[in-house]
Amino acid sequence: MDWQKLISDRRLGLEDFHREDSQMRSDFQRDYDRMIFSSPFRRMQNKTQVFPLPGSVFVHNRLTHSLEVSTVGRSISREVIQRMSQKNLHIRDHKLLENIPDIVATACLCHDLGNPPFGHSGEKTISTWFSEGPGRSLQEKLTGQQWADLINFEGNANSFRLLTHQFVGRRKGGFAMTYSTLGTLVKYPWTSIHAGEKGKFGFFESEEELYRRVASWLDIPEISTGIFARHPLVYLMEAADDICYQIMDIEDAHRLGILSTEEASHYLLAFFEEGRQNKLSRGMGYLDDPNEKISYLRSNVIGTLVEHSADAFVGNLTAIMKGDKTEPLTKLIPQRLKEAYEECSDLAYSRIYCAPYVVDVDLAGNRIISYLMDVLMDAVLNPDKNYSQLLLTKIPRQYDFKSETLYGRIQAVLDHISGMTDVYALDLFRKLNGHSLPAV
């Protein structure tokens, strides 16, 4: 792959209006600003990341997580540019590389846009509604790839759809983002047929043609049918996300009392050699607030992971540009850091993701989303029923529940549900069950 092709300010849906003239803001900066001011981005403030939405103790939601990922992605990008420039690696136009931080930062802002309410359990609930629940009866009416899209419902693929799909009443190209931003967003550039055991893929059948258009313009090779190489900047976006969720989950768990200060300190100090550990321990000694102690360690861990992720990217750049690398950068950092990161991951699965706070959200979210899927799908599939006609007035007109295809009507329901905030989904659940009525 070639940076001259990979970095393109061509906009999806506005190809015929492309401008070459210089502007105060680059098109990549416009992408970033466009996301900050968008409704889907604002809605993430009311979507669960891991723990329930804040009460007296503030923990991360989708919005704060995405902002932090964007900041870290920008930092890694700057480190990468410095190293690439020093070594003159794969560079013909140094000025072109100056756009990388804006491209990566924007992709980081967008990476969770498509996630449904109630954390990752929301994705699983939608998938299993089809694979284990009432949706099983629809399999014979869909193509193999459409069915794979549904039983592996993926927030990543839904983010690409949200940005590119022409919803009813909207302009062609969706948010009309630049090709480079869209290419950097797709972490798993293959169809659902190739999702594998983890169920990960980058675009639904409905957006495959759009991704192919982006990949073709950026000259991203199709390795085999339906499987593309990753845009190189995907690695930077992915690393920023991996760093933030893994390290910030520990800080949140400490704030909620799931981990003691000693436990959290142990796992964060493990990222450093003995001499640096002693220095950091002395630094913690100047702080009395336990939360500040862990924040101090967290900032140092993120700093060192940013530097080594940049080293890993540049060190493997030749293979990445050839499309030969598939491992995330967190697998390519020095052994000590990799082991510390994996220990944090094991801790998260054994102590954090199964904590009562988290399981309560999973249980409630499963019941709420399952019920909404039941009633909304029935209304869309049987629109002549009296109750269906009433309920369909609740679906925003941008969602095409009158689509000519079954797949399109199903997607309209998924678009609506995945766009809900936790609070909206809970409120709608209560209203449809008669547990909440408008004030009279």
C-alpha positions in Angstrom: 0.0 0.0 0.0 1.0 3.6 -0.6 0.5 6.6 1.6 -0.2 8.7 -1.5 -3.3 6.6 -1.9 -4.1 5.8 1.7 -4.4 9.4 2.7 -7.3 10.8 0.7 -9.7 13.7 1.5 -12.3 12.4 -1.1 -15.7 12.3 0.6 -18.2 9.4 0.3 -21.3 10.6 -1.5 -19.7 13.9 -2.5 -17.2 12.6 -5.0 -18.5 15.0 -7.7 -18.0 18.0 -5.4 -14.4 17.3 -4.4 -12.4 20.5 -3.9 -8.6 20.8 -4.2 -8.4 24.3 -2.9 -6.6 25.0 0.4 -8.8 25.7 3.4 -8.1 26.9 7.0 -9.3 23.5 8.2 -8.3 20.3 6.3 -11.1 17.9 5.4 -9.8 15.5 8.1 -10.2 18.2 10.7 -13.7 18.8 9.4 -14.4 15.1 9.9 -13.4 15.4 13.5 -15.5 18.5 14.1 -18.5 16.9 12.3 -18.4 14.0 14.7 -18.1 16.2 17.8 -21.3 18.0 16.9 -23.3 15.0 15.7 -26.3 13.5 17.5 -25.0 9.9 17.5 -21.8 11.1 19.2 -23.7 13.0 21.9 -26.0 10.0 22.6 -23.0 8.0 23.7 -22.9 10.0 27.0 -25.9 7.9 28.0 -24.6 4.5 26.9 -22.9 2.1 29.2 -19.2 1.3 28.7 -18.7 -1.4 31.3 -20.2 -0.2 34.6 -23.7 1.2 35.1 -24.1 4.9 34.3 -22.7 7.2 37.0 -24.4 7.6 40.3 -22.4 9.2 43.1 -19.1 7.7 41.6 -18.3 8.8 38.1 -17.1 6.0 35.8 -16.7 5.9 32.0 -19.5 5.9 29.5 -19.2 5.4 25.8 -18.6 9.2 25.3 -15.8 9.7 27.8 -14.2 6.5 26.6 -14.3 7.6 23.0 -12.8 11.0 23.8 -10.0 9.4 25.7 -9.3 6.9 22.9 -9.2 9.8 20.4 -6.7 11.6 22.6 -4.5 8.5 22.9 -4.8 7.8 19.2 -3.6 11.3 18.3 -0.6 10.9 20.7 0.4 7.6 19.1 0.0 9.1 15.7 2.4 12.0 16.5 4.9 9.5 17.9 4.7 7.5 14.7 5.1 10.5 12.4 8.3 11.5 14.3 9.8 8.0 14.0 8.8 7.6 10.4 10.3 11.0 9.5 13.5 10.2 11.3 13.9 6.9 9.4 12.4 8.2 6.2 10.2 5.1 6.0 7.7 4.7 3.1 7.6 8.5 2.7 7.6 10.6 -0.4 5.5 13.5 0.9 6.2 14.3 4.5 3.4 16.9 4.6 0.9 14.2 3.8 1.7 12.5 7.0 0.7 15.5 9.0 -2.9 14.5 8.4 -2.5 11.1 10.3 -3.3 12.4 13.8 -6.6 14.0 12.6 -7.6 10.9 10.7 -6.8 8.5 13.6 -8.4 10.8 16.2 -11.6 11.0 14.2 -11.8 7.2 13.7 -11.3 6.8 17.4 -14.3 9.1 18.1 -16.4 7.0 15.7 -15.3 3.5 16.7 -18.2 2.9 19.2 -20.9 4.9 17.5 -22.7 1.7 16.4 -22.8 0.0 19.8 -26.3 -0.6 21.2 -27.3 0.3 24.8 -26.2 -1.6 27.8 -22.6 -2.3 26.9 -21.3 -5.3 25.0 -24.1 -7.4 26.3 -26.4 -5.4 24.0 -24.6 -6.8 21.0 -24.9 -10.3 22.3 -28.6 -9.9 23.1 -29.4 -8.8 19.5 -27.3 -11.7 18.1 -28.9 -14.3 20.2 -32.4 -13.0 19.5 -31.8 -14.4 16.1 -29.7 -17.5 16.8 -31.5 -18.6 20.0 -34.8 -16.7 20.1 -37.9 -15.8 18.0 -35.7 -14.7 15.1 -34.7 -18.2 14.2 -37.9 -18.5 12.1 -36.5 -15.9 9.7 -33.3 -17.8 8.7 -34.9 -19.5 5.7 -36.1 -16.2 4.3 -32.6 -14.6 4.3 -29.4 -15.2 2.4 -26.5 -16.9 4.1 -24.6 -13.6 4.5 -27.6 -11.7 5.7 -28.2 -14.3 8.4 -24.5 -14.2 9.4 -24.9 -10.4 9.8 -27.7 -10.9 12.2 -26.4 -13.8 14.4 -23.1 -12.0 14.7 -24.5 -8.5 15.1 -21.4 -6.3 15.4 -21.0 -2.7 16.8 -18.0 -2.2 14.6 -20.0 -3.0 11.4 -22.9 -0.9 12.7 -20.6 2.1 13.2 -19.6 1.9 9.5 -23.3 1.7 8.6 -24.2 4.6 10.8 -21.6 6.8 9.1 -22.3 5.7 5.5 -25.9 4.6 5.1 -28.4 7.0 3.4 -31.1 6.9 6.0 -34.6 8.2 4.9 -34.4 12.0 4.4 -30.7 12.1 4.7 -28.0 12.9 2.1 -26.2 10.4 -0.1 -23.1 9.1 1.7 -24.5 9.4 5.2 -22.1 11.7 7.1 -20.0 12.1 3.9 -16.8 11.3 5.7 -13.4 11.2 4.0 -12.4 7.9 2.5 -9.3 7.7 4.8 -11.4 8.2 8.0 -13.8 5.4 6.9 -10.9 3.1 5.9 -9.3 3.7 9.3 -12.5 3.0 11.2 -12.9 -0.6 9.8 -11.0 -2.7 12.2 -12.2 -6.0 10.7 -12.3 -5.5 6.9 -14.2 -8.6 5.9 -17.8 -9.8 5.6 -19.7 -11.6 8.3 -19.2 -14.9 6.5 -15.6 -14.7 7.7 -16.5 -13.5 11.2 -15.0 -16.7 12.8 -15.4 -17.8 16.4 -15.2 -14.2 17.8 -17.9 -13.0 15.5 -16.0 -10.0 14.4 -16.5 -8.3 11.0 -16.4 -4.8 9.6 -19.5 -4.2 7.4 -22.9 -5.6 6.8 -24.0 -6.9 3.4 -25.9 -3.7 2.9 -22.7 -1.6 3.1 -20.3 -4.0 1.4 -20.4 -2.1 -1.9 -19.6 1.1 -0.1 -16.6 -0.4 1.7 -15.4 -1.8 -1.6 -15.6 1.7 -3.1 -13.5 3.1 -0.3 -11.0 0.2 -0.4 -10.6 0.5 -4.2 -9.9 4.3 -4.1 -7.4 3.9 -1.2 -5.8 0.9 -3.1 -6.4 -1.5 -0.1 -6.0 -5.0 -1.5 -8.6 -7.7 -1.3 -6.5 -10.6 0.0 -9.2 -13.2 -0.8 -12.9 -13.0 -1.6 -14.6 -10.8 1.0 -11.3 -10.3 3.1 -9.3 -7.1 2.7 -6.0 -6.0 4.2 -6.3 -3.5 7.0 -5.7 0.2 6.4 -2.4 0.8 8.2 -3.9 3.5 10.4 -6.4 0.9 11.8 -3.5 -0.4 14.0 -3.2 3.0 15.7 -6.9 3.3 16.3 -7.1 -0.2 17.6 -4.1 0.3 19.9 -5.6 3.5 21.4 -8.8 1.6 22.1 -7.0 -1.4 23.6 -4.9 0.8 25.9 -7.8 2.9 27.1 -10.4 0.2 27.9 -7.9 -2.1 29.6 -6.2 0.5 31.8 -9.3 2.7 32.4 -11.4 -0.4 33.5 -8.9 -0.9 36.3 -9.1 2.7 37.4 -12.9 2.5 37.3 -12.9 -0.8 39.2 -10.7 0.8 41.9 -13.1 3.8 42.2 -16.0 1.5 42.7 -14.2 -0.6 45.4 -14.0 -3.7 43.3 -10.1 -3.5 43.5 -8.2 -2.2 46.4 -5.5 0.5 46.0 -2.9 -2.2 46.6 -4.3 -4.5 43.9 -4.7 -1.8 41.3 -1.2 -0.5 42.1 0.3 -4.0 41.7 -1.2 -4.5 38.2 -0.2 -1.0 37.0 3.3 -1.1 38.4 4.0 -4.4 36.6 4.4 -2.4 33.4 7.7 -1.0 34.6 11.1 -2.4 35.5 12.2 -2.3 39.1 14.0 1.0 39.0 11.0 2.8 37.5 8.7 1.1 39.9 10.6 2.5 42.8 10.5 6.0 41.4 6.8 5.7 40.8 6.2 4.4 44.3 8.0 7.4 45.7 5.8 9.7 43.5 2.7 8.0 44.9 4.0 8.8 48.4 3.4 12.5 47.8 -0.3 11.8 47.2 -2.9 11.2 50.0 -6.0 10.5 47.9 -6.1 6.8 46.8 -7.8 7.7 43.6 -5.1 10.2 42.7 -2.5 7.5 43.4 -4.1 5.2 40.8 -4.6 8.1 38.3 -0.9 8.9 38.6 0.0 5.3 37.8 -2.6 5.1 35.0 -1.2 8.2 33.3 2.3 6.7 33.3 1.2 3.4 32.0 -0.7 5.0 29.1 2.4 7.1 28.4 4.7 4.1 28.1 2.2 2.1 26.1 1.8 5.0 23.6 5.6 5.1 23.1 6.0 1.4 22.6 2.9 1.1 20.4 4.5 3.7 18.1 7.7 1.7 18.2 5.8 -1.5 17.3 4.0 0.2 14.4 7.1 1.6 12.9 9.1 -1.6 13.5 6.6 -3.6 11.6 5.7 -1.0 9.0 7.0 -2.8 6.0 4.9 -5.9 6.8 1.9 -3.7 7.7 2.1 -1.9 4.3 2.2 -5.2 2.5 -0.9 -6.3 4.4 1.0 -9.2 6.0 0.4 -8.3 9.7 -2.8 -9.1 11.5 -1.7 -8.9 15.2 -2.7 -5.8 17.2 0.1 -3.6 18.4 -0.4 -4.7 22.0 0.9 -8.1 20.8 4.0 -6.6 19.3 5.2 -4.5 22.3 8.2 -5.7 24.5 7.6 -8.9 26.5 7.3 -7.2 29.9 4.6 -4.8 28.7 2.8 -7.5 26.9 2.7 -9.8 30.0 1.5 -6.9 32.2 -1.2 -6.1 29.6 -2.4 -9.7 29.5 -2.5 -9.8 33.3 -4.7 -6.8 33.3 -6.9 -8.5 30.7 -7.2 -11.7 32.8 -8.0 -9.6 35.8 -10.8 -7.8 34.0 -12.5 -11.1 33.0 -12.1 -12.7 36.4 -12.9 -9.8 38.7 -14.3 -6.8 36.8 -16.7 -8.0 34.0 -18.4 -10.4 36.3 -18.8 -7.9 39.2 -22.3 -7.5 40.5 -22.5 -3.9 39.0 -21.8 -5.3 35.6 -23.9 -8.4 35.7 -26.9 -6.3 36.9 -26.6 -4.2 33.7 -26.2 -7.3 31.5 -29.4 -8.9 33.0 -31.5 -5.8 32.8 -30.2 -4.9 29.3 -30.9 -8.4 28.1 -34.5 -8.3 29.2 -35.1 -4.8 27.9 -33.5 -5.3 24.5 -35.1 -8.7 24.0 -38.5 -7.3 24.8 -38.0 -4.3 22.4 -36.8 -6.7 19.7 -40.0 -8.8 20.2 -42.5 -6.0 19.9 -40.7 -3.9 17.2 -40.0 -6.9 15.0 -43.5 -8.1 15.3 -44.8 -4.6 14.4 -42.5 -4.3 11.3 -43.3 -7.9 10.1 -47.0 -7.6 10.7 -47.8 -3.9 10.1 -51.5 -4.4 9.6 -52.2 -5.3 13.2 -53.8 -2.5 15.3 -51.0 -2.6 17.9 -48.4 -2.6 15.2 -49.8 0.6 13.6 -49.7 2.3 17.0 -46.2 1.2 17.7 -44.8 2.1 14.3 -45.6 5.7 15.0 -42.9 5.5 17.7 -40.2 4.6 15.1 -38.4 7.7 13.8 -39.1 8.3 10.1 -35.4 8.0 9.2 -35.6 4.2 9.7 -37.0 2.5 6.7 -39.4 0.0 8.3 -41.4 -0.1 5.0 -38.4 -1.4 3.1 -39.2 -3.7 0.2 -36.9 -6.4 1.5 -37.2 -8.4 4.8 -33.5 -7.7 5.4 -34.1 -4.0 5.1 -37.0 -4.0 7.5 -35.0 -6.0 10.1 -32.2 -3.5 9.7 -34.6 -0.7 10.4 -35.4 -2.2 13.7 -31.8 -2.8 14.6 -30.9 0.8 13.5 -33.6 2.1 15.9 -32.6 -0.1 18.9 -28.9 0.3 18.5 -29.3 4.0 18.4 -31.1 4.2 21.7 -29.4 5.3 24.9 -29.7 3.2 28.0 -32.2 5.7 29.5 -34.4 5.8 26.3 -34.5 2.0 26.0 -35.5 1.7 29.6 -38.1 4.4 29.3 -39.6 2.8 26.2 -39.6 -0.6 27.8 -41.6 0.8 30.8 -44.1 2.6 28.5 -44.8 -0.3 26.3 -45.4 -2.5 29.4 -47.8 0.1 30.8 -45.5 0.8 33.8 -45.0 4.4 32.8 -47.7 6.8 31.6 -47.5 10.4 30.5 -48.5 12.9 33.2 -52.2 13.7 32.9 
